[in-house]
Amino acid sequence: MVLLYKEYHAPWILDKSPHTGKPKTQTRRLWEKCRVRIGSVHQARTRLFDKTSTFCLQRILNTWPETLREMSEEDAVAEGYPDKKSFLVALFEINRIKTPDLDREIWAVEYEVVKKKCKYCGRKGPSKTLVKGVGFFCNEGCYDRYIEQENIRKGRASR
Ligand SMILES: [Zn+2]
């Protein structure tokens, strides 16, 4: 199960929202049933079928159903928005909802970004699953340098 985000949400999740100065730590989904379990880890992507758009792994900390009417102002800030009103505008736009129903039940999901040690530079940061079985790299540059290093090493070994 991949969690899909808008491109502009990625830096809010990895770093901080420009509206709140804090990272975005919640997301709301228009699911009938909750599709993630507490404790499970999911890839966060900006393009559903594109592995390279994975920008981090997220561990689910909490999930709860609520109506948008019940949602608190505090949780809109956890979503990375200045207030509930602007969060709702964005939610309806993202989900292409023309006639909003504030009494419809949706799912709130709270997560944390999984941090792992980069196999190249050793820095602990948001992990990317760039290549399965190779390891975690903090960015594409570190992955490229690691592969380069490995190729040199293998080249030497075969001589
Ligand atoms: Zn690195």
Boltz pocket constraint, residues with backbone or C-beta under 6 A from the ligand:
constraints:
  - pocket:
      binder: B
      contacts: [[A, 118], [A, 119], [A, 120], [A, 121], [A, 122], [A, 123], [A, 137], [A, 138], [A, 139], [A, 142]]
      max_distance: 6.0
